[in-house]
Amino acid sequence: MNSERKRIITILIALCLGFVFLIGYLSYFQMFRAQAVRDNSYNKRLWINEDNILRGSITDRDGEVLVYSESVDGEAQRIYRYDNLYSHVIGYSLRDYGKSGLERKYNSYLVNANENTAINELINLINPTGVGNNLSLTIDHDLQTRTRELMSGKKGSAIAIDPNTGEILSMVSVPDFSVDALSENWTSVSENPDSPLLNRGIQGQYTPGSIFKILTALGVIRNGLPEAIYQCSGSTVIDGYTIRDFDESGHGPLNLEQAFAVSCNTYFVDQAVAMGHEQLREIAESLMFNDRIDFDLETSASIFPEASLGLTDLAASGIGQGRVLTTPLNMLMIVSAVANDGYMPMPHLVESIYTPSGMNIESHKTESRKVMDKGEAEALQRMMREVVASGTGTNAGINGVQVAGKTGTAENSSGNNHAWFVGFAPLEDPQVAVVVLLEEEGSSGGRAAAPIAREMISFAINRLSN
Amino acid sequence: MNERLKGKAPRKLLFLFEILSLSLIFLYSWEGIQTETYVIAVGLVLLIYFSNYLLGRISKGDSYIFLIVCMLISIGIIMIYRISPDLGLKQLMWLTFGIAMFFAAYFATRYISFWNRMTVLYLAASYLLFAATLIMGSRTHGAINWITIAGVSVQPAEITKIILVFLLAAFYGGDEKYRRIRNAELILMIVVYSFIGLLFLQRDLGTAVIFFGVFTGIQYIYSEDRRLIWANLGLAAAGGVAGYLLFDHVKVRVTTWLDPWPHINDKGYQITQSLFAISEGGFFGTGLGRGNPSFIPLSYNDFIFSAISEEMGIFTGIGVIMLFMLLVYRGFKIALRQENLFFRIVALGISMVFGIQAFIIIGGVMKVIPLTGLTLPFVSYGGTSVVTSFIALGILQGASEKRGKAGIVDE
């Protein structure tokens, strides 16, 4: 072969390699990069696609339809059947203001847009559905309705959970907003100083007050109960700073169980100081403080100060004051762990995802992690039972049901105390755990929050036993 | 085997493709079928059938390149019609005219023998066209590359591309007397670089790269002074860097190639819209009429490949790339078989123009290389592009026939 021919063939090979490279890159792009590009929010097709697709329905645990879409004159319309009731859980999907709640988190399932595999494309060619997948929630619609009624006129959050599985049975945050009217009221809702858009139960960070004593008590149990009986005089002096009890006359001689039942501040302050910052922090962090809770909705983390504290701050932390902040969901998970013999169930809202034809795509699997020993959990269960039987939480008591719980009355910068109650029932075989937070209620947890919790627990147990 | 028989099986496949894609067009516009739809359908089938039939009768040369191109124009016009029925009809008109020019160019190469002795004419015509563009040119999409003569807009650079091929072929394979001038090859290189410089001034970067590519390819094969090739490559690298530093419009291309996402609303708009379209299509496409190729600016023109990928899938996209690969392969095969040196170089040059142009624009719209505005030959909408591409193809058809030393076809 002469050199001219050789060179011609060299150039031909170079050009062909160029084309082969293009083919290779195009295939690579389609397989590994295309999905990310498609999901870019600037891609107008996302909205066009959604306009053509009927978003899937969302139902409660018994199949009650909460949200669905229907085609009105060829245009998809989202029908929020219970409007305000699910404004934080389900959220909204608005072209102008985006998405929130489950509408946002499960968007790709609801529009069935994330299955761009070759096989699915073929199936779609043959059987174009244009209808998204459906979600089945763990929510009990009746309990949700009841919880909302109980919270009306309040500011705060109430959540009920199955402590064995982590299924959220009801989740309410007030004030809430009308999803249907959100577009018209956007400015007034988004600028309202009471922040109705905030899901207080999972995003609000609050001073826990005495409900934090569950954690301090766990530390006391873990260190082996002190032999000596504590003498409560109504106040204790830490680092020259006097911390007083709610009842300044003093509780007299107390063991842990009794101190917990009457929520004695001086007892837990002294125990926290004896325990030290490191151990208290370790306990808090083992119970998801300073950690992001992996949930079906965006959560905020509870905060326990990481840097070493001065003695007064440490003392305050022991009774849930000072710089400690928590979310209602986090406290509910801790109570669930107590109820569940030391295993903390991961909370979830979505039970399963299924296609329009009813085929199950994904089911939630119960996950839990061990956060305390069975013995520790049982000790705490007994102590929490005492709170409701004879202590600060008697307002949560129900005839014939052994309710366990803990009250909290948290001082905060507003001057009006937060009222807390966390608890579960029945003691022997816990079916439901609840948290009630009344923000800046200006009353005690036992007086304001415990009755709401009682009604939720009683309603839930009736529902479940039927 | 008889050459004419060989073309028959692929021709049948081509018709099968025509019928399938036209039925898609009918399905797509079922609710509002207009006269245009019938015109397109009947017109396209008749045009392709008769031109193939005619070519089979008159040319003993290559029987594949025209078939390959028929496939490309079919994909192109169906996509264009789907984006805009008006443009689809106009494209059919341009294709008809283009195919007429294909035959004209074919006969001109077949019966005229002095093509290899017109070096000076090619030079003069090139500079004249550049001058006309600079003086009368109007700017579209950042490049000054259109002139309007008697109401018809033409892109002179498209014509200059073919003239460049003839100039190179005449220099290396025709007029011996010019090659005997001292430093003749160096002078040729300077001339080509002056073309490339003028294209830079017109901001027609894509065509500039084609000129460079074709020249470098031919120079690599035929230059006697191998040092010049290295000089050429070095100069090109230096020129590229200088262009990047000196011209903002070059800088913009590189920036939006490396990362277009921060500029999604302005200078990165085109390329990101193109990527959205390609990623939307997946492997099999959204289906004709079921995607949104009109979101891409110039979807019927520079970005036709992205539009095809969106609605027909990257399988069709890969098909288009392979058709160009086949076209280049056939073109090179024609060159290897051609005994006449001038026509050998012409065949190589034209094949390289097709190949490099397709590579640059397809690579550009999928962000493999910086995006430069070019049409996808035979597929994109556009009068000048279609007509000049068919002229080039006619010349390639002519170059595929057996010739004597004089260049006339041996009957």
Interface residues (C-beta under 8 A of the other chain):
Chain A: E4 R5 R7 I8 I9 T10 I11 L12 L15 C16 G18 F19 V20 F21 L22 I23 Y25 L26 S27 F29 Q30 R33 A34 Q35 V37 R38 N40 Y42 N43 K44 R45 I48 N116 A118 E121 L122 L125
Chain B: G217 Y220 I221 Y222 W261 I264 N265 T272 L275 F276 I278 S279 E280 G282 F283 F284 G287 N292 F295 S309 I314 G317 I318 I321 M322 F324 M325 V328 Y329 F332 A335 L336 L348 M352 G355 I356 A358 F359 I362 G363 M366 V368
